Amino acid sequence: MNAAPHLGHALEFVQTDAIARYQRAQGKELRLVTGSDENSLKNVHAAEAEGIGTEALCARNAAVFRKMADEAGLSYTSFTRTSDKKLHLPGVERLWKLCDKGGDIYKKKYKGLYCVGCESFYEESELPNGVCPEHNKKPEEIEEENYFFKLSKYEKKLEELIEKDDLLILPETRKNEVLAFIRGGLKDFSVSRSQERAKGWG
């Protein structure tokens, strides 16, 4: 969302639409939801570089993405923007409250290496020569208090569901990759960022 769409976005849209159309042809009911993920630091930085507000940048770019989806003939059910306070926000709030009620969210101080481009924290062991392998840039060292989701709590349950195919992953090679990842140990992850770092956005 921090820039105009490119050919890779169009490919992703068309591939997803092909799967949806195939499933409908099999008589299955489904919702194909697309849209724009706007709550990111990349958008804040891109807006600053252009000298405009983040909300204005996201609104402009979302319109371009939607135009591309329409011109490509996508059979989407809804185009959802994550900045939408009427459609998206109530769902996020409901999910947060359910997770909090289940004891799955907690707050802690955290220090880590953060790549804005990936919107992810990295361990030093994951950074060849100390730089992000995707963006070839050195991540920022961030220390802040965030909310975390207890993913580690569900490690055994997820492994069991996938092994029994109650949570079906195809093809088999991808299933094995996911199981190997889970067996390597799932870590709790941050589900928030500081308002200061996000400059009030998101």
Backbone as ProteinMPNN parsed JSONL, in Angstrom:
{"seq_chain_A": "MNAAPHLGHALEFVQTDAIARYQRAQGKELRLVTGSDENSLKNVHAAEAEGIGTEALCARNAAVFRKMADEAGLSYTSFTRTSDKKLHLPGVERLWKLCDKGGDIYKKKYKGLYCVGCESFYEESELPNGVCPEHNKKPEEIEEENYFFKLSKYEKKLEELIEKDDLLILPETRKNEVLAFIRGGLKDFSVSRSQERAKGWG", "coords_chain_A": {"N_chain_A": [[0.804, -1.212, 0.0], [2.142, 1.122, 0.179], [2.901, 2.119, -2.185], [2.215, 2.31, -5.759], [0.369, -0.398, -7.354], [2.0, -3.336, -8.757], [3.077, -5.662, -11.34], [3.293, -8.091, -9.978], [1.334, -7.915, -7.99], [-0.978, -7.984, -9.558], [-0.765, -10.566, -10.603], [-1.052, -12.103, -8.27], [-3.689, -11.409, -7.575], [-5.152, -12.445, -9.793], [-4.525, -15.192, -9.695], [-5.653, -15.914, -7.221], [-8.318, -15.342, -7.757], [-8.837, -17.221, -9.744], [-8.754, -19.611, -8.293], [-10.944, -19.184, -6.599], [-13.066, -19.051, -8.458], [-12.967, -21.635, -9.49], [-13.633, -23.157, -7.221], [-16.242, -22.253, -6.772], [-17.419, -23.241, -9.074], [-17.448, -25.874, -8.412], [-19.561, -25.986, -6.815], [-19.323, -24.917, -4.301], [-19.771, -22.64, -1.576], [-18.339, -19.505, -1.067], [-16.353, -16.766, 0.198], [-14.606, -14.241, -1.329], [-12.292, -12.221, -0.285], [-10.667, -9.225, -0.706], [-8.422, -6.4, -0.677], [-6.886, -3.675, 1.099], [-4.012, -3.5, 3.061], [-3.389, -1.326, 5.411], [-2.302, -0.509, 7.807], [0.586, 0.047, 8.514], [4.089, 0.695, 9.127], [5.513, 1.24, 6.874], [3.789, 2.652, 5.251], [3.506, 5.014, 6.676], [6.112, 6.048, 6.501], [6.337, 6.306, 3.705], [4.385, 8.218, 3.183], [5.421, 10.4, 4.565], [7.707, 10.841, 3.031], [6.55, 11.769, 0.711], [5.392, 14.014, 1.605], [2.756, 14.163, 2.459], [-0.314, 13.344, 4.264], [-0.684, 10.229, 6.06], [-3.17, 8.967, 5.925], [-4.249, 10.107, 3.619], [-2.467, 9.177, 1.668], [-2.944, 6.398, 1.806], [-5.66, 6.256, 1.09], [-5.58, 7.174, -1.535], [-3.891, 5.23, -2.776], [-5.301, 2.871, -2.246], [-7.54, 3.204, -3.829], [-6.406, 2.937, -6.349], [-5.542, 0.274, -6.299], [-8.013, -0.987, -6.059], [-9.193, -0.263, -8.465], [-7.535, -1.636, -10.23], [-8.19, -4.275, -9.522], [-10.863, -4.353, -10.313], [-10.657, -3.843, -13.072], [-9.282, -6.082, -13.827], [-11.218, -7.909, -13.634], [-11.885, -9.291, -11.295], [-13.674, -11.514, -9.185], [-14.449, -10.631, -6.594], [-15.844, -10.68, -3.258], [-15.849, -8.708, -1.336], [-14.117, -5.602, -0.954], [-11.875, -4.732, 1.277], [-10.629, -2.272, 3.419], [-8.054, -1.901, 5.784], [-8.097, 0.312, 7.345], [-10.66, 0.972, 7.635], [-13.166, 2.05, 9.62], [-15.771, 1.266, 10.0], [-16.231, -1.299, 8.911], [-13.865, -2.949, 9.197], [-12.592, -2.364, 11.72], [-14.476, -3.042, 13.89], [-14.425, -5.868, 13.763], [-11.756, -6.439, 14.345], [-11.593, -5.45, 16.953], [-13.383, -7.175, 18.228], [-12.101, -9.674, 17.901], [-9.743, -9.17, 19.338], [-10.744, -8.82, 21.954], [-11.805, -11.371, 22.435], [-9.475, -12.938, 22.358], [-8.086, -11.791, 24.472], [-9.801, -12.358, 26.594], [-9.506, -15.096, 26.646], [-7.043, -15.316, 27.735], [-4.865, -15.011, 26.079], [-3.415, -12.802, 25.376], [-0.85, -10.644, 26.371], [1.187, -8.181, 28.062], [4.452, -6.906, 27.565], [7.848, -5.747, 27.983], [10.031, -5.311, 25.28], [12.881, -6.015, 23.305], [14.372, -5.787, 20.218], [15.418, -6.589, 16.805], [14.209, -4.818, 14.176], [12.733, -4.89, 10.997], [11.526, -2.545, 8.88], [10.605, -2.772, 6.253], [9.878, -5.506, 6.033], [8.181, -5.585, 8.111], [8.653, -6.975, 10.476], [10.151, -8.572, 13.346], [13.486, -9.707, 13.829], [15.741, -12.399, 14.636], [19.217, -12.322, 15.486], [20.555, -14.432, 14.328], [19.134, -14.872, 12.038], [19.899, -13.026, 10.235], [21.942, -12.618, 7.708], [25.196, -11.403, 7.626], [24.301, -9.343, 9.188], [22.224, -7.949, 8.003], [18.895, -7.459, 6.631], [17.688, -10.189, 4.816], [15.854, -9.906, 2.781], [15.57, -7.165, 2.14], [18.11, -6.18, 2.208], [19.068, -4.403, 4.11], [20.125, -2.953, 7.203], [18.413, -3.873, 10.092], [16.42, -1.881, 12.404], [17.216, -1.288, 15.827], [14.942, -1.883, 18.241], [13.297, -0.94, 21.202], [10.636, -1.396, 23.247], [7.391, -1.34, 24.885], [5.105, -3.794, 24.299], [2.04, -5.463, 23.24], [1.593, -8.956, 23.314], [0.863, -12.029, 21.571], [0.014, -15.265, 22.694], [1.261, -17.506, 21.062], [2.811, -19.747, 21.446], [1.4, -21.269, 23.235], [-0.338, -22.764, 21.741], [1.085, -24.612, 20.341], [1.345, -27.54, 20.506], [-1.315, -28.288, 20.052], [-1.833, -27.283, 17.47], [0.018, -28.797, 16.014], [-1.056, -31.352, 16.375], [-3.613, -31.098, 15.133], [-2.865, -30.63, 12.472], [-1.379, -32.921, 11.854], [-3.398, -34.86, 11.915], [-4.899, -34.064, 9.828], [-7.111, -32.534, 10.348], [-6.814, -29.903, 10.235], [-6.272, -29.079, 7.257], [-3.55, -29.161, 5.062], [-2.3, -28.658, 1.925], [-0.024, -29.012, -0.853], [1.325, -32.216, 0.33], [4.036, -31.769, 0.817], [4.126, -29.112, 1.686], [2.669, -29.314, 4.01], [4.445, -30.843, 5.541], [6.531, -29.012, 5.762], [5.348, -27.004, 7.335], [4.809, -28.447, 9.681], [7.429, -29.051, 10.467], [8.332, -26.504, 11.019], [6.686, -25.801, 13.202], [7.484, -27.742, 15.062], [9.975, -26.849, 15.56], [9.61, -25.02, 17.461], [7.31, -22.69, 18.514], [7.081, -19.198, 18.808], [5.883, -16.589, 20.93], [4.337, -13.638, 19.623], [4.556, -10.143, 18.76], [1.698, -8.074, 18.764], [1.174, -5.466, 18.528], [2.208, -2.02, 18.188], [4.19, 0.795, 19.177], [2.522, 3.908, 19.66], [4.023, 6.134, 19.335], [6.144, 5.379, 17.63], [4.672, 4.662, 15.407], [3.608, 7.034, 14.858], [1.014, 7.771, 15.506], [-0.558, 6.505, 13.624], [-2.708, 3.86, 12.567]], "CA_chain_A": [[0.0, 0.0, 0.0], [2.988, 2.312, 0.241], [3.188, 2.539, -3.56], [1.242, 1.816, -6.739], [0.489, -1.839, -7.592], [2.859, -3.759, -9.862], [2.646, -6.893, -12.003], [3.178, -9.153, -8.975], [0.019, -7.795, -7.353], [-1.973, -8.454, -10.529], [-0.638, -12.023, -10.659], [-1.652, -12.627, -7.038], [-5.14, -11.223, -7.695], [-5.706, -13.357, -10.799], [-4.395, -16.563, -9.194], [-6.66, -16.093, -6.169], [-9.629, -15.349, -8.405], [-8.978, -18.501, -10.455], [-9.089, -20.615, -7.272], [-12.314, -18.909, -6.154], [-14.002, -19.431, -9.524], [-12.969, -23.1, -9.56], [-14.385, -23.668, -6.07], [-17.662, -21.962, -7.021], [-17.865, -24.175, -10.113], [-17.642, -27.157, -7.731], [-20.765, -25.857, -5.998], [-19.004, -24.469, -2.938], [-19.999, -21.235, -1.249], [-17.135, -18.902, -0.492], [-16.179, -15.314, 0.138], [-13.279, -13.819, -1.777], [-12.067, -10.894, 0.295], [-9.402, -8.578, -1.034], [-8.429, -5.055, -0.114], [-5.613, -2.993, 1.319], [-3.479, -3.527, 4.418], [-2.91, 0.055, 5.512], [-1.733, -0.195, 9.123], [2.0, -0.328, 8.542], [5.056, 1.792, 9.202], [5.935, 1.566, 5.509], [2.889, 3.69, 4.75], [3.859, 6.25, 7.389], [7.363, 6.546, 5.911], [6.079, 6.708, 2.318], [3.623, 9.472, 3.234], [6.373, 11.444, 4.962], [8.584, 11.11, 1.883], [5.773, 12.533, -0.274], [4.92, 15.248, 2.225], [1.297, 14.131, 2.619], [-0.755, 12.56, 5.409], [-0.752, 8.783, 5.826], [-4.539, 8.632, 5.522], [-4.412, 10.525, 2.219], [-1.684, 8.251, 0.84], [-3.63, 5.104, 1.773], [-6.906, 6.403, 0.33], [-5.204, 7.278, -2.952], [-3.369, 3.957, -3.274], [-6.368, 1.865, -2.182], [-8.389, 3.417, -5.008], [-5.678, 2.395, -7.504], [-5.599, -1.187, -6.173], [-9.386, -1.422, -6.344], [-9.386, -0.08, -9.909], [-6.85, -2.746, -10.885], [-8.984, -5.482, -9.273], [-12.068, -4.271, -11.146], [-10.278, -3.956, -14.482], [-8.856, -7.471, -14.055], [-12.427, -8.73, -13.601], [-11.918, -10.148, -10.111], [-15.016, -11.796, -8.661], [-14.343, -10.525, -5.141], [-17.066, -10.437, -2.495], [-15.704, -7.384, -0.732], [-12.805, -4.959, -0.954], [-11.816, -4.206, 2.641], [-9.452, -1.493, 3.823], [-7.848, -2.108, 7.22], [-8.337, 1.575, 8.053], [-12.113, 1.166, 7.632], [-13.661, 1.998, 11.0], [-17.109, 0.678, 10.043], [-16.212, -2.724, 8.584], [-12.702, -3.699, 9.692], [-12.289, -2.124, 13.132], [-15.281, -3.841, 14.831], [-13.955, -7.252, 13.748], [-10.477, -6.464, 15.057], [-11.887, -5.275, 18.382], [-14.015, -8.407, 18.719], [-11.058, -10.703, 17.981], [-8.841, -8.801, 20.438], [-11.427, -9.095, 23.224], [-11.898, -12.825, 22.591], [-8.127, -13.419, 22.693], [-7.771, -11.289, 25.808], [-10.629, -13.131, 27.521], [-8.935, -16.44, 26.71], [-5.711, -15.256, 28.339], [-3.871, -15.17, 25.017], [-2.704, -11.546, 25.138], [-0.184, -10.086, 27.545], [2.042, -7.033, 27.766], [5.818, -7.015, 28.084], [8.87, -4.933, 27.332], [10.702, -6.14, 24.278], [13.982, -5.402, 22.567], [14.665, -6.64, 19.075], [15.832, -6.001, 15.534], [12.971, -4.674, 13.399], [12.831, -4.453, 9.602], [10.301, -1.836, 8.494], [10.153, -3.332, 4.978], [9.224, -6.798, 6.29], [7.278, -5.398, 9.25], [8.915, -8.133, 11.329], [11.345, -8.631, 14.176], [14.389, -10.789, 13.453], [16.832, -12.815, 15.505], [20.51, -12.057, 14.839], [20.911, -15.619, 13.54], [18.37, -14.847, 10.785], [20.374, -11.894, 9.44], [23.286, -12.802, 7.148], [25.996, -10.167, 7.638], [23.629, -8.311, 9.967], [21.233, -7.202, 7.22], [17.691, -8.193, 6.252], [17.932, -10.912, 3.559], [14.88, -9.474, 1.771], [15.753, -5.762, 1.751], [19.541, -5.866, 2.235], [19.26, -3.243, 4.983], [20.293, -3.29, 8.611], [17.196, -3.562, 10.853], [16.525, -0.954, 13.524], [17.093, -1.897, 17.153], [13.76, -1.288, 18.863], [12.965, -1.354, 22.565], [9.361, -0.796, 23.61], [6.443, -2.224, 25.558], [4.087, -4.209, 23.337], [1.158, -6.584, 23.552], [2.008, -10.179, 22.63], [-0.082, -13.143, 21.48], [0.63, -16.506, 23.176], [1.243, -18.546, 20.03], [3.458, -20.947, 21.997], [0.362, -22.014, 23.953], [-1.074, -23.602, 20.789], [2.051, -25.404, 19.573], [0.978, -28.962, 20.458], [-2.65, -28.411, 19.462], [-1.687, -27.077, 16.027], [0.716, -29.968, 15.474], [-2.018, -32.459, 16.381], [-4.644, -30.84, 14.12], [-2.27, -30.773, 11.14], [-1.025, -34.333, 11.669], [-4.632, -35.622, 11.678], [-5.563, -33.431, 8.683], [-8.277, -31.742, 10.745], [-6.405, -28.638, 9.62], [-5.695, -29.672, 6.044], [-2.574, -28.381, 4.299], [-1.9, -29.326, 0.686], [0.297, -30.439, -0.949], [1.961, -32.861, 1.48], [5.343, -31.142, 1.087], [3.886, -27.891, 2.471], [2.263, -29.796, 5.334], [5.669, -31.234, 6.243], [7.268, -27.779, 6.07], [4.675, -26.347, 8.461], [5.044, -29.271, 10.873], [8.831, -28.869, 10.864], [8.412, -25.162, 11.602], [6.045, -25.863, 14.522], [8.317, -28.567, 15.947], [11.155, -26.054, 15.901], [9.233, -24.168, 18.594], [6.595, -21.464, 18.171], [7.333, -18.104, 19.744], [4.863, -15.551, 21.037], [4.716, -12.528, 18.751], [3.983, -8.833, 19.05], [0.495, -7.735, 17.996], [0.971, -4.018, 18.633], [3.41, -1.192, 18.063], [4.008, 2.031, 19.941], [1.918, 5.027, 18.942], [5.105, 7.074, 19.019], [6.862, 4.904, 16.444], [3.724, 4.678, 14.288], [3.197, 8.436, 14.707], [-0.435, 7.879, 15.638], [-1.284, 5.823, 12.54], [-3.005, 2.445, 12.756]], "C_chain_A": [[0.839, 1.265, 0.0], [3.366, 2.824, -1.145], [2.115, 1.969, -4.485], [1.426, 0.313, -6.946], [1.401, -2.138, -8.778], [2.358, -5.102, -10.397], [2.461, -8.049, -11.019], [1.841, -9.123, -8.256], [-1.072, -8.338, -8.285], [-1.961, -9.978, -10.61], [-1.308, -12.665, -9.448], [-3.177, -12.537, -7.092], [-5.755, -12.274, -8.62], [-5.631, -14.813, -10.327], [-5.456, -16.864, -8.132], [-8.055, -16.188, -6.766], [-9.879, -16.67, -9.132], [-9.37, -19.614, -9.478], [-10.539, -20.441, -6.822], [-13.336, -19.353, -7.197], [-14.1, -20.956, -9.646], [-13.815, -23.687, -8.432], [-15.882, -23.408, -6.231], [-18.231, -22.929, -8.056], [-18.102, -25.576, -9.549], [-18.856, -27.122, -6.807], [-20.52, -25.389, -4.578], [-19.314, -22.982, -2.767], [-18.726, -20.679, -0.634], [-17.189, -17.39, -0.604], [-14.753, -15.034, -0.303], [-13.093, -12.374, -1.322], [-10.695, -10.394, -0.124], [-9.448, -7.175, -0.44], [-7.039, -4.5, 0.068], [-5.234, -3.028, 2.794], [-2.766, -2.197, 4.65], [-2.203, 0.382, 6.82], [-0.28, -0.649, 9.222], [2.889, 0.902, 8.601], [5.542, 2.197, 7.817], [5.078, 2.686, 4.934], [3.181, 5.04, 5.395], [5.098, 6.871, 6.751], [7.154, 7.041, 4.479], [5.335, 8.039, 2.271], [4.537, 10.64, 3.607], [7.262, 11.839, 3.789], [7.876, 11.948, 0.823], [5.263, 13.855, 0.283], [3.409, 15.329, 2.336], [0.944, 13.295, 3.844], [-0.856, 11.086, 5.059], [-2.14, 8.365, 5.351], [-4.775, 8.966, 4.051], [-3.673, 9.577, 1.28], [-2.411, 6.915, 0.694], [-4.914, 5.163, 0.953], [-6.611, 6.439, -1.168], [-4.777, 5.923, -3.507], [-4.42, 2.848, -3.25], [-7.276, 1.976, -3.402], [-7.735, 2.83, -6.261], [-5.72, 0.864, -7.481], [-7.0, -1.703, -6.521], [-9.684, -1.316, -7.842], [-8.735, -1.235, -10.672], [-7.651, -4.041, -10.727], [-10.223, -5.508, -10.161], [-11.734, -4.467, -12.625], [-9.811, -5.367, -14.835], [-10.045, -8.433, -14.008], [-12.513, -9.666, -12.414], [-13.335, -10.292, -9.571], [-15.018, -11.717, -7.135], [-15.693, -10.214, -4.5], [-17.024, -9.06, -1.851], [-14.262, -6.909, -0.835], [-12.712, -4.222, 0.381], [-10.51, -3.473, 2.895], [-9.279, -1.643, 5.333], [-7.959, -0.816, 8.026], [-9.834, 1.866, 8.165], [-12.678, 0.976, 9.043], [-15.05, 1.37, 11.111], [-17.083, -0.834, 9.828], [-15.081, -3.488, 9.27], [-12.506, -3.574, 11.203], [-13.147, -2.945, 14.099], [-14.838, -5.308, 14.9], [-12.652, -7.413, 14.507], [-10.709, -6.364, 16.56], [-12.501, -6.538, 18.985], [-12.984, -9.519, 18.897], [-10.125, -10.433, 19.158], [-9.476, -9.166, 21.785], [-11.546, -10.593, 23.489], [-10.545, -13.415, 22.996], [-7.743, -13.011, 24.112], [-8.532, -12.083, 26.871], [-10.077, -14.539, 27.705], [-7.537, -16.476, 27.306], [-4.583, -15.364, 27.334], [-3.079, -13.903, 24.714], [-2.1, -11.05, 26.443], [0.768, -8.98, 27.102], [3.437, -7.264, 28.336], [6.746, -6.067, 27.34], [9.682, -5.839, 26.425], [11.797, -5.339, 23.598], [14.331, -6.327, 21.415], [15.07, -5.853, 17.848], [14.64, -6.004, 14.59], [13.253, -4.153, 11.995], [11.504, -3.823, 9.21], [9.731, -2.432, 7.212], [9.388, -4.632, 5.148], [8.13, -6.681, 7.348], [7.401, -6.565, 10.215], [10.164, -7.915, 12.171], [12.171, -9.835, 13.746], [15.341, -11.127, 14.598], [18.136, -12.541, 14.75], [20.915, -13.209, 13.927], [20.206, -15.657, 12.184], [18.876, -13.773, 9.822], [21.797, -12.127, 8.936], [24.013, -11.457, 7.078], [25.283, -9.007, 8.332], [22.588, -7.502, 9.22], [20.034, -8.088, 6.885], [17.931, -8.881, 4.908], [17.001, -10.483, 2.426], [15.193, -8.075, 1.239], [17.208, -5.293, 1.766], [19.837, -4.587, 3.031], [19.396, -3.718, 6.423], [19.021, -2.921, 9.374], [17.474, -2.569, 11.981], [16.46, -1.738, 14.831], [15.984, -1.153, 17.892], [13.595, -1.831, 20.278], [11.686, -0.631, 22.972], [8.492, -1.814, 24.341], [5.303, -2.517, 24.596], [3.161, -5.264, 23.929], [1.602, -7.776, 22.701], [0.889, -11.209, 22.633], [0.644, -14.435, 21.847], [0.521, -17.631, 22.139], [1.818, -19.856, 20.556], [2.464, -21.854, 22.719], [-0.325, -23.039, 23.042], [-0.175, -24.531, 19.973], [1.614, -26.861, 19.41], [-0.37, -29.176, 19.779], [-2.587, -28.255, 17.944], [-1.022, -28.283, 15.367], [-0.247, -31.148, 15.35], [-3.069, -32.299, 15.282], [-4.112, -31.059, 12.704], [-1.91, -32.229, 10.857], [-2.252, -35.166, 11.302], [-5.408, -35.113, 10.463], [-6.896, -32.789, 9.051], [-8.067, -30.297, 10.286], [-5.6, -29.047, 8.393], [-4.763, -28.706, 5.323], [-2.129, -29.213, 3.106], [-0.959, -28.426, -0.101], [1.032, -30.933, 0.303], [3.303, -32.215, 1.838], [5.186, -29.886, 1.936], [3.452, -28.255, 3.892], [3.503, -30.14, 6.158], [6.512, -30.021, 6.631], [6.681, -27.093, 7.297], [4.907, -27.123, 9.754], [6.475, -29.112, 11.384], [9.014, -27.516, 11.546], [7.84, -25.161, 13.021], [6.922, -26.622, 15.51], [9.62, -27.871, 16.328], [10.886, -25.104, 17.057], [8.576, -22.878, 18.142], [6.825, -20.409, 19.245], [6.145, -17.147, 19.766], [5.308, -14.365, 20.183], [3.947, -11.255, 19.093], [2.775, -8.57, 18.156], [0.173, -6.245, 18.133], [2.288, -3.315, 18.334], [3.138, 0.108, 18.803], [3.394, 3.114, 19.057], [2.988, 6.028, 18.512], [5.814, 6.663, 17.732], [5.966, 4.942, 15.204], [3.199, 6.081, 14.007], [1.68, 8.583, 14.653], [-1.237, 7.154, 14.58], [-1.517, 4.354, 12.879], [-3.39, 2.117, 14.172]], "O_chain_A": [[0.308, 2.363, -0.161], [4.06, 3.831, -1.274], [1.224, 1.241, -4.048], [2.524, -0.203, -6.737], [1.559, -1.317, -9.682], [1.331, -5.611, -9.948], [1.579, -8.888, -11.202], [1.273, -10.17, -7.945], [-1.972, -9.058, -7.851], [-3.016, -10.609, -10.676], [-2.04, -13.647, -9.579], [-3.873, -13.475, -6.702], [-6.75, -12.912, -8.276], [-6.571, -15.58, -10.536], [-6.075, -17.928, -8.141], [-8.872, -17.005, -6.342], [-11.0, -17.177, -9.136], [-10.211, -20.456, -9.793], [-11.274, -21.418, -6.68], [-14.352, -19.96, -6.858], [-15.181, -21.499, -9.875], [-14.613, -24.598, -8.653], [-16.701, -24.252, -5.865], [-19.371, -23.38, -7.94], [-18.852, -26.367, -10.121], [-19.147, -28.092, -6.107], [-21.418, -25.457, -3.739], [-19.141, -22.182, -3.687], [-18.111, -21.315, 0.222], [-17.954, -16.821, -1.384], [-13.802, -15.541, 0.293], [-13.656, -11.442, -1.895], [-9.686, -11.068, 0.085], [-10.415, -6.813, 0.229], [-6.126, -4.805, -0.699], [-6.017, -2.643, 3.662], [-1.667, -1.978, 4.142], [-1.573, 1.433, 6.936], [0.038, -1.607, 9.926], [2.504, 1.995, 8.185], [5.934, 3.344, 7.598], [5.575, 3.558, 4.221], [3.111, 6.08, 4.74], [5.133, 8.074, 6.492], [7.717, 8.061, 4.08], [5.618, 8.885, 1.423], [4.437, 11.726, 3.037], [7.538, 13.019, 3.576], [8.509, 12.737, 0.121], [4.768, 14.706, -0.456], [2.836, 16.418, 2.312], [1.805, 12.614, 4.401], [-1.086, 10.73, 3.903], [-2.27, 7.508, 4.476], [-5.419, 8.206, 3.328], [-4.19, 9.215, 0.223], [-2.489, 6.362, -0.403], [-5.223, 4.233, 0.208], [-7.31, 5.812, -1.964], [-5.235, 5.51, -4.572], [-4.433, 1.985, -4.127], [-7.727, 0.966, -3.943], [-8.421, 2.291, -7.13], [-5.911, 0.23, -8.519], [-7.147, -2.725, -7.191], [-10.349, -2.181, -8.412], [-9.302, -1.752, -11.634], [-7.78, -4.814, -11.676], [-10.591, -6.554, -10.696], [-12.444, -5.174, -13.341], [-9.923, -5.8, -15.982], [-9.905, -9.619, -14.304], [-13.142, -10.721, -12.5], [-14.095, -9.325, -9.507], [-15.522, -12.615, -6.461], [-16.56, -9.581, -5.102], [-18.022, -8.34, -1.821], [-13.321, -7.702, -0.807], [-13.387, -3.215, 0.591], [-9.426, -3.989, 2.62], [-10.25, -1.527, 6.082], [-7.92, -0.847, 9.256], [-10.23, 2.888, 8.726], [-12.664, -0.13, 9.583], [-15.464, 0.983, 12.204], [-17.823, -1.569, 10.483], [-15.308, -4.548, 9.855], [-12.28, -4.574, 11.885], [-12.603, -3.503, 15.052], [-14.87, -5.919, 15.968], [-12.456, -8.395, 15.223], [-10.103, -7.095, 17.343], [-12.179, -6.921, 20.109], [-12.984, -10.22, 19.909], [-9.759, -11.353, 19.89], [-8.821, -9.749, 22.649], [-11.405, -11.038, 24.628], [-10.474, -14.282, 23.867], [-7.151, -13.792, 24.857], [-7.979, -12.434, 27.913], [-10.169, -15.109, 28.792], [-6.915, -17.535, 27.378], [-3.471, -15.761, 27.682], [-2.17, -13.925, 23.885], [-2.756, -11.038, 27.484], [1.106, -8.863, 25.924], [3.586, -7.756, 29.454], [6.463, -5.643, 26.219], [9.978, -6.984, 26.765], [11.653, -4.142, 23.35], [14.561, -7.519, 21.618], [15.069, -4.622, 17.845], [14.119, -7.064, 14.242], [13.913, -3.129, 11.814], [10.472, -4.494, 9.209], [8.516, -2.585, 7.086], [8.37, -4.848, 4.491], [7.268, -7.552, 7.47], [6.402, -7.084, 10.713], [11.09, -7.199, 11.789], [11.622, -10.861, 13.347], [15.697, -10.274, 15.41], [18.153, -12.53, 13.52], [21.537, -12.999, 12.886], [20.626, -16.384, 11.284], [18.345, -13.624, 8.721], [22.758, -11.863, 9.659], [23.487, -10.489, 6.527], [25.607, -7.841, 8.104], [22.111, -6.485, 9.725], [20.146, -9.314, 6.858], [18.339, -8.223, 3.951], [17.317, -10.673, 1.251], [15.096, -7.827, 0.037], [17.508, -4.16, 1.389], [20.722, -3.805, 2.682], [18.849, -4.752, 6.806], [18.587, -1.771, 9.313], [18.605, -2.434, 12.447], [15.738, -2.73, 14.933], [16.079, 0.05, 18.135], [13.737, -3.03, 20.517], [11.655, 0.598, 23.035], [8.822, -2.998, 24.404], [4.617, -1.605, 24.135], [3.449, -5.869, 24.962], [1.94, -7.626, 21.527], [0.077, -11.266, 23.556], [1.755, -14.681, 21.376], [-0.229, -18.589, 22.329], [1.378, -20.938, 20.17], [2.666, -23.066, 22.801], [-0.83, -24.057, 23.515], [-0.632, -25.163, 19.021], [1.525, -27.357, 18.286], [-0.546, -30.131, 19.022], [-3.223, -29.017, 17.215], [-1.443, -28.733, 14.301], [-0.249, -31.854, 14.342], [-3.382, -33.259, 14.579], [-4.809, -31.599, 11.845], [-2.113, -32.714, 9.744], [-2.162, -36.073, 10.474], [-6.45, -35.666, 10.111], [-7.721, -32.526, 8.176], [-9.019, -29.575, 9.991], [-4.404, -29.325, 8.481], [-5.14, -27.576, 5.013], [-1.642, -30.333, 3.261], [-1.076, -27.202, -0.031], [1.32, -30.157, 1.214], [3.662, -32.125, 3.012], [6.013, -29.619, 2.808], [3.823, -27.584, 4.855], [3.6, -29.772, 7.329], [7.132, -30.002, 7.694], [7.412, -26.654, 8.186], [5.171, -26.53, 10.8], [6.703, -29.046, 12.592], [9.754, -27.395, 12.523], [8.437, -24.59, 13.934], [7.086, -26.202, 16.655], [10.282, -28.253, 17.292], [11.8, -24.462, 17.574], [9.202, -22.061, 17.466], [6.77, -20.698, 20.44], [5.489, -16.926, 18.747], [6.504, -14.113, 20.035], [2.844, -11.295, 19.638], [2.817, -8.809, 16.949], [-0.955, -5.817, 17.886], [3.341, -3.945, 18.24], [1.984, 0.474, 19.026], [3.705, 3.222, 17.871], [2.875, 6.677, 17.472], [6.056, 7.492, 16.854], [6.431, 5.217, 14.098], [2.45, 6.3, 13.055], [1.133, 9.379, 13.89], [-2.468, 7.174, 14.618], [-0.633, 3.685, 13.414], [-3.668, 0.959, 14.484]]}, "name": "protein", "num_of_chains": 1, "seq": "MNAAPHLGHALEFVQTDAIARYQRAQGKELRLVTGSDENSLKNVHAAEAEGIGTEALCARNAAVFRKMADEAGLSYTSFTRTSDKKLHLPGVERLWKLCDKGGDIYKKKYKGLYCVGCESFYEESELPNGVCPEHNKKPEEIEEENYFFKLSKYEKKLEELIEKDDLLILPETRKNEVLAFIRGGLKDFSVSRSQERAKGWG"}
